[in-house]
Amino acid sequence: MLSKTSNPPLNHSLFDRPGELANRCGPYAALALLFLIGLPLLSLSRVGLMLWQAERVAATGIWPEMLLQGVRVDLIQLSLIALPLLLLAPLLALRRLWPLWRRLNSLWVILAIATLVLLEVSAPQFISEYDSRPNRLFIEYLKYPGEVFSMLWTGFRLQLLAGVSLTLAAAVATARLLRPWQRQAPTWPIWKLWLTWPLVILACALTIRSSFDHRPANPAMFALTGDPMVNTLILNSAWSVTHAVYGISHEARSSEIYGQMSEADILAEVLAARQALGDTRPLVTNPEIPTLLSQQATVRRERPLNLVIILQESLGATFVESLGGVPVTPQLEKLKKEGWWFEQLYATGTRSIRGIEAVVTGFPPTPAQAVVKLQLAQRNFASLASILEQHGYASEFIYGGESHFDNMRAFFTNNGFARVTDQDDYKNPVFSSSWGVSDEDLFAKTHERLSEKHKDGKPSFTLVFTSSNHAPFEFPDGRIDLYEQPKGTDNNAVKYADHAMGKFFEQAKASAYWQDTVFLIVADHDIRVRGDSLVPIERFHIPGLILGADIKPRQVKSVASQIDLAPTLLSLMGVDAEHPMIGRDLTREPAELPGRAMMQYEQHYAWMEGDQVVILRPEKAPEHARYDKAKKHLQPAEPPAMAKTLERRALAHSLLPAWLYREQRYKLSETP
């Protein structure tokens, strides 16, 4: 039986009051302190973030409910932290193991409070960059400590030092508050422990569930506004990250958060959408590859062209004056007159690997991680490189940084790329930054490699991925007239990246390989995608330009997606191919078609046909809206006459890629 000791005299100084708590709460004292510290801490952080984002919070008109629901979320998170220790209480909170119980509780609570503080102090900078509390990106970046720490130390040193200092201070303060309990002998009889333990466990479980509905509480339950960022303020950063980890572990079927549909119905809806756009490319009967089609190039050539894709980091329409942005891309504005210029091209997501997924493989987006990092896509996954490999092309990826980042090297080399050129392959670069060599060095290497390939005479595909326009926005001095002060801003970095690209195209046009090559300039995504609508479509708008060889100028006015670029390029190159890509071949479409695009924004999926938009949300009815292209804003709208058709098309296209990935059916046939 636990021994009974007399209560020590109470000292009412700040750090000795927990002695009273130790007497009253016995073996649960440390966990009680977790709640006493955690609830005020998380609420104060939430209030601070809401004041910082006061304009957007005020626009929702529900700030009292946000605070109340926020406390509910905090109770869920703190109960999740407490549960593992509570489950061990009957085994460890006995006299013989009491010292171990005290140490384990103290370490657990100190670590928990420090982690809560770290995530909360990280939230403002994360919101500034991604318009959301820390989420799955926070977890994914932890896999690359070298690159991330270099970026933080270079561009966010004060924030980093302040965050570390506050985290350490929280850990020290919590340890001091726990000192009285560390000296406390067991005060409860064993019968009291066994009597209270089931009740405490039940209370903890009910708090974690926080609902008597058939499903427990989840982030969708707290999506109370039409502003996704404001919805994340209702949460706390720890719960946001916790659900991100849970989502990553269950992402194989993640699209089913929007609803379910049979495989036959999915294919029927996807085929109907193709027919509505006048797509006459025939499907190839192959049960193993249900989307396999035969595409005959609309441009007939004696010798197909080489291909160069320049994937520009974070180059959204916000940086292109003719697309409604700031005037920091004068070289792109000049080049657009020489080829196919996309006026309504939309990214599929908000991260580089999502852009790579769409542009290089033509794979549609899902709420899951992009396939570049998913296990089942690391071999025999269809890509432009693997398609062109069947036609004798040699493919190369050229990058200024470390190609292992985001698993790019492994994905590319396993899916058709014969060569990877990255940071280690640059001798005496002009300039190096946190993310690798400058775009000047990147394009100099690209020109060198393209010249060598042209001499070899073998057809080639080259993917070039820039990085100068990435925080902390480092680039060499004296290259451009700065758009603004200070130097290290996104606008200045974009202007430098545009300058470097412009110099490259001056070289390319004077080179022998120009007449044999088609070039695509396209962004992976816009920078800092954010907005007060369920999906900020205006921040998915990106520039796209196809030029080179004999490409004639054309303005593509219809709505298009990144997944439409690969099939279109194959036709312009003169390559006949069998492939599973569902994107459109825009060389076949009349100019007046309204077009369509798809966008994944956190847990929301937008399907846009012309200006009609349907947004799929987890465990909620689809939302209908109209996108005003002139005002660049998503306007709420009554469901159109074809609302159900749009909803089924959206659902089918969100479910299709998850099914194809899960069943490993996005591949090429062995004999084209």
N, C-alpha and C positions, 0 to 999 in steps of 0.2 A: 504494500500500500504506500502511496505517496506520503511522505512525512508532512506533519503539520508544524508550521513555524509561526511564531508571533509576527505580526506585521511591524516592520521597522517604522520609526518615527518619520513623518512626512516632512520633507524639506521643500519649500515652495519656490526654490529658484528655478529658472527656466528649464535647465537640463536635468533637474532631479524630479520634476513632476511625473515623468514616466514611471518612477518607482511606485506611485499609486496605481498607475495603469497595470503594472506587473502584478500587483496584488489582486486587483479586481478581475483581470482577464486571464490570469494564470498562464497556461500553456499557449493561449492564443494572443498574448500581449503584443508580440512583435508584429503579428498580422493585423491586429487592431491599429497599431501605429502606422502600418502601411496605408490603411484607409484614412486615418487622421491626417497624414501628410499628403497622400495622393489626391484626395478629392479637392482640397483647396488649391493644390498645385495645378492640376489639370483645368480647373475652372478659371483660375487667374490667367492661365495661358490662353484659354479660349476667349476670355473677355478682351485680352490684349490684342489677339488676332482680329476679333470682330471690330474693335475700335480702329485698328489699322486699315481694315477693309470696310470702313463705316458706310461709304457710299453704296457699295454693292449689297451690304447687309440691310441697310435702310430700305433699299429698293424692294426687298422681299416682304417687308412689313411683319416679320414673324420673329424678331429678335428675342422676345421673352420665351417663346416656345423653343428656340434654338438653345437657350441657356438651360432650360428645364430638361430637354431631351439630351443635352450634352452631359448632364449629371447622370442620367440613365446609362449612357454609353460608358462613362467613367466607372460606374459601379460594375458594369459587365467586365471591363478590362481588369480592374483591380481584383475581382473575383477569380478571373482566369489566372492571374498571377498567384493568388492565394491557394487555389485548389490543390496543386501538387503537394504542398506542405500539409494541408489539412488531411489529405488521404493518408499521410504517414503518421499523423498524430498519435493514434493508439499504439503504434509500435515504438515510437521514439520518446514520447513525452512521459516516460516513467522514470522512477528515481535513478535506476542504474544508467540509463542513457540520457538523463537530463542534460548534462554538459554538452553532449553531441547535439541534442535538440536545440539548445540555446545558440550554439555556434552556427548550425545550419540555418536556423531562422534569421539570425542577424546577417549572415552573408547574403542570404536570399533577398531580404528586404533592402539591404544597402545596394545590391546590384539592381534590383527592380527600380528603386527610386532614381538611381543614377541613369538607368536606361530611359526612364520616362522623361527625365530632364533633358538628356541628350537629344531625344527625338523631338521634344517640344522646342528646344532652342534651334533645331535644324529646320523647323517648319517655315519660318519667315523666308529664308533664302530659297527653300524648295518651292514655296508658293510663288516667289518672284520668278523662278525659272520655269516652273511647270504648271502653275495655276492650280495646284492641288497640294494637300498635305502629303508628307512622305508616303509613297506607295511602292509598287513593285520595282520601280526604277531605283529606289533607294537600296533595295536588296540586290538588284542586278549589278549596280555599280560597286558594291562591296567585293565583287569577284576580281576587280581590277584596282587593288589598293595603290599600286605605283602610279598609274596614270591619274587616278582620282586625287590622290594626295598632292601630286605635283600641280594639278589644276587648282586645287583649293589653296595651296600655299602661295601660288603665284597670283591668283586673282581674288581670293577671298580670305586673306591672311587674318585680318582683324576678326572676321566672323568666326573663323576656325579657332583662334586663340580664345575668344570670348566663350564659345561653346564648350571647349575643353575645360576652361576655368570654372564655368558654372556647373558643369557635370561633376568635377572633382569636389567643388564646394558642397554640392548636394550630398555626395557620398560621405564626406567628412561630417557634415551636420547630422545626417541620419545615424552615423556610427556613434556620435556623442549622445544622441537621444536614446540610443539603445543600451548605453552603458549601465544604467540602473538594473535593467533586466539581466544583463550579463552577470551581475552579482547576486541575482535573486535565486533563492532555493525554491524547490517545488512547494507550492502552497495548497494545491487542490488534492483532495482525496481521489482515489482512483475511480470510485463510483460516480463522482461528479464529472470526470472526464468522459466516461463511457455514456453517461446520461446526456451530456451536451453534444457530444461529437456527431451523432446522427442528425441532430437538429441543425447544427452549424453546416454540415455537408449539404443538407437539403436546402437551406437558405442560400448557400453559395451556388448550388446548381440552378435554383429558380432564378437567381439574379443573373447568371450567365445566359440562361434561356430568355429571360426578360419578356416572355410572351406566352400566352395560353393558346395561341393559334397553332396550326399543325406544323408551322416552321418556326424555329427560333429567330431571335433578332439578328439582322444582318444589315450591312450598309444601305441596301435598297430601302429598308424600312425608314431610314432617316433622310432619304432624299425628299425633303419637304418643299424645295423650291425648284425653279427652272434654271438656277445658276449652279452648275456642278461644283465650282470652287466653294461657294457658300455652303453647300451641302457637306463638304469635307470639314468645314469648321465645326459643324455639329459633332463630328467624331473627335477622337483624340488621335494623335499621331501613332501611338502604340497599337491601337485597335486597327487603324488603317493599314499599318505594316503587317499586323497579324493576319488580316484577311487577304492581303496580297500573297503572303506565304501559303495560306490555305488555297488560294486560287491557283497559284503556280502548281501545286501538287495535284490539282484536280482539273487541269486545263485541257486534257484530251477531249472532254465533252463540254467544254465551256460554253459553246454557242447555244446549248440547250437551255441556258438561262432565259432565252427569249421565247422558247416554245419548242414544240416537236413537230416533226413531219416525216412521213415515210420516205425511204430512199427513192422510190418510184415517183412520188410527188415532188421531191426536190428536183430531180432531173427534168420532170415535166415543166415545172415552173421556170427553170433556167433556160430550157429550150424555147418556151413561150416568150421569154424576154428577148432572146436572140432574134426570134422571128419578128417581134414587134419593131426591132431595129433594122429589119431587112437583111439580116445576116443569112446568106445562102450557102455558107461553107458546109459541106456534108460531114456528118459524124461517121466515124469508122466503127464498125461493129466489133467491139472488143469488151467483153464483160469485165475484164480486169482493169480497164481504163475507161470508165464510163463517159468522160468528156473528151476523149480522143477525137480529133477532127483532122480532115485533110485540107490543107490550105495551099492553093496554087497562087503563086505570087502574081499580083496584078501588073507588075512591071517586069517585062521579060528582058533578060540580059544574057549576052553570050557568056559572060563571066560575072558571077555575083560579086557584089561589093564587099569590102571589109567594113567592120563596124567598130566605132569608138563611142562609148557612153561616158559622158562626164557627169558624174553624180555630185552635185554641188551641195555642200553641207549647209542646212538651215536657210536656203535661199527661197524664202516665201515671196508671194506677190507683194508683200508689204515693203519689199526693197526694190520694186520695179515701178517706175513712174507711170508708164503707160498702162499698168494694171492697177493703178490707184495707190501706189506706194511712194516712198521717198526716192529722190533721184540719185541713187548711189550705184547704179549699174549701167553707165553710159556705153560700155563696150557691148553688153548684151543687147541694148536698144539698137545699136548699129547693126549687129549681126542678124537681128530678127527680120530684117528686110530681105535677107538672102535665102530664106528657107521657110519651112512650115512653122508657123508661130501659133501656139495654142493660147487662146484667149480665156478658156474656161477649163483648165486642167486642175484636177484636185488630187492631193496626196491621199493615200489610204489610211495613214496614221500619223503619229507624232514622234516617231523615233527613226534613227538611221536604218536599223535592221528591218523595220517595217517597209521603208522605202526600197531597200535592197530586195526584200521579198517580192514586192510588187513589180519593180522595174526589171529585175534580172530573171525572175521565175514566172511572172504573171499570175502569182498566187493571190487570191483575194484575202482580205483581212478577217480576223476573228478576235474575240476578247482574249484569246490565249496569247502567249508569247509568239513572236514571229518565228517562222520555220527555220530561219538561219541558226537558231539556238536549240531547236527541238530534236530529240534523239532520233525519231523515226524518219527525219528528213536528211540525215547525214550521209545517205548513200542512195543512189538511184532515184534522186528527186529531180524532176524535169526542170531545166533551166535553159536560158539562151545558149549557154556554153555547151551543154550536153546536146542540144538540138543541132547547133552548128558543128559540133564535133563529128556528127554523122555525115556531114558534108565536107569533111576535110579541113575544117578550121582549127587553128590553135588559139586558145583563149588565155588571156593574162589579166591579172588583177594588179593594179598599180596604186599604191597608197603611200602617204607620207609618214604615217605613224606605224604602230606595231599591229600587224595584221591579225594577231591572235585576239585582239579586242573584239568583244561580242561574238566570238567564235567564227569570225569571217574566214580566216585561213582554212580551218578544217572544213567548213561548209563548201567553200569554193573548190578546194582541191579534190574533195570527194564527189563533186557534181559537175565535172567537165572542164575545170580550169587547169591548164597544164603548167602554169607558172604564176608565182606570187612575188611581186616586188614590193618591199616595204622599207622601213626606216634604216635597216642595216645595210641596204644596198646603195645608199647615197654616200658618195665620197666628197668630203669637204663641202657640205651644204652651205648655201648662202646664209640661211637663218634656220634655227631650230627653236621650237616652242614646247609647251607642255604636251601637245598632241602630235609632235613630230616635226618634220621639216616643213618649210613654207610652201605655199602653192607655187611660187616661182620654181623652186627645186623640183616639185612634183611635175610641173608641165615641161621643164627641161628634160627630165627623165622620160616623160611620155614621148616627146619629140624624138629623142634618141632612140627609144625602142621602136617607134613606128617607122622610122627611117631604116632601121636594121631589118624589120619584118618585110618592108617593101622590097629590099634587095634580095631577100630570100625567095620572094615570089609566092609564098604560101598564104592562102586566105587566113585572115586573123580577126579576132574579136578582142577588144581591149576595154576593160572597165577601169575608169579612173575615178577615185573618190577623194575629194578635196577635204581639208580640215582647218584652214586658216580662219574660217568664220565659225569658231567654236570658242566658248568661254574658256579662258579669260581674254580672248581676242588679241593675240600677240602676232605681230608682223613687223618686218624690217622698216626702219625709218627711211624717209626721203623718197618713197616710191609714188605717193599720191598726195594731192592737196587734201588735207583732212576735211571731212564733211562737218565735223564738230569737235569740240573739246570736252573731256580729255581724249587722248589718243585711243585708249583701250575700250572702245564701244563697238557694238554690233554693226552700226552703220559704217564706221570706218573700216572694220574688218571686211565687210561685204564689198566696199569700194576697192579695197586692196585685192581681194579675191577676184573681182571683176577685171581689175587691171592686169593681174597675172594671166587670166584666161584670154584676155584680149591680145596680149603679147604672143601667147601660144598660137592663136589663130592667124596672126600675121605670119608666123613661121610656117604654119601648116599650109596656108594658101600658096606659099612660095615653094612648097616641097612636092616631090614626085608622087607622094602617097595621097595627095589631096583628091585627085581625079578618080582614085580607086576606092574612096572611103566615104561612108555616110556617118555623120556625127549626130549624136543626141546630147543636148545640154538640158538637164532636168534637176530639180531639187529633190532631196530625199524627203524633206518636210519643211514647214515653216519654223521659225524660232519662237519659243515661248508661246505655244498654242494655248489660248485662254479666251474666255468670253463669258457673258452672262446668260447664254442660251444652252440648251441641253447638249448641242453639238455646235461649236463656233465655226460654222462652215467657212466664213471669210478667212479664217486662219489656216484652212486646208488648201486654199487657192495658191497654186505655185506656177512659176513659169516653165515653159517647155519649148524647145526649138530643135527641129531636125534640119540639118544643112549639110553641104558638101557635095562632091561629085557633080551630078547633073540635076540635083534637087531644085525644083522651081519654087519661087515664093508662093506662099498660100497662107491665108488666115483661117485657122480652124476655130469656128465659132461655137460648135456644139459642145455640150458638157462632156468631158472625157475624164477618165481615171488613169492613174499610173499603170494599171494592169492592161490598158489598151495599147501601150507603147511597144511592147515586144512583138505582138502580131503585126502591127503596122510596119515596124522596122523590117521584119522578114520580107514583106511584100516589096518595100522600097529597095531592099538589097537584091531582090530577084531570087530569093531562096524558096523553093517549094518544100513544104515540111508537113509531117504528121506530128501533132503536139496536143497536149491536154489543156492548153491555156484557154480560158473562157473569155478573154478580152477581145475587144472588137478590132478588126482590121479597118482602120479609118480610111484607107485608100479606096474602099468599096462603097463608102457611105455618101449619099447626097448631102450637100452642105446644109440643107434646111432641117435635118433631123435634130430634135432637141437634145438627144444623148442622155447618158446616165453616168453616175459616179457613186462610189460607196466609200464610207469613212468610218473608222473605228476610233472612238474617243472614250478612253477609260472603259466603262461598262455600257456605253451607249453606242448604237450602230445606226448610222444614217444612210438611207437609200434615197438618192435624188434623181428624178427624171425631169429634165427641163428645169422648171422652178418649183416643182412639187416635191416635197420632202416628207418621208415617213421615218420616224425615229423609234427604234426598238429599245426597250428598257427592261432590265431584269424584274420579273414578277409584277410588271405593270402593263397596262394597255398601251399599244403603240400611240405615239403622238404625231399629229399631222401639222405641217407648217408649209409656208411658202418662202422661198429664198429670193429676196430682192437683190438682184445682181448690181443694180445701180447704187443702192444705199449700202450694199454689203452687209445685210442684216437678215436674220431669220425671223419672219413674222408669223405669229400664231394664226392659224387658219382653220376654218371648218373642214372636216374631211371631204375630199372631192368625190365625185360620182364613182370614180374607180378606186376608192379607198381600200376596199378589200383586196383588189388585185395588187395594188402597191404593197400592201402589208404582206401578202403571200410571197411576192417576189423578193421583198426584203428578207423575210424569214428564210426562204429557200437559199438565197445567196449567202446568208450568214451561217447556215448549217452545212452547206456544200463543202467548204474547205475543211471543216473539222472532220467530216466523214471521210473525205479523200485522204487526209493526213492519217487518220486513225487506221484506215484499212490499207494504207500505203498504195493508193491507186493514182497518185499524181506522178506519173512516170512516162517513159517513152516505150513504144513497142520495140522489140529487138531488131526487127527489120523494117525500116521506114519505107 
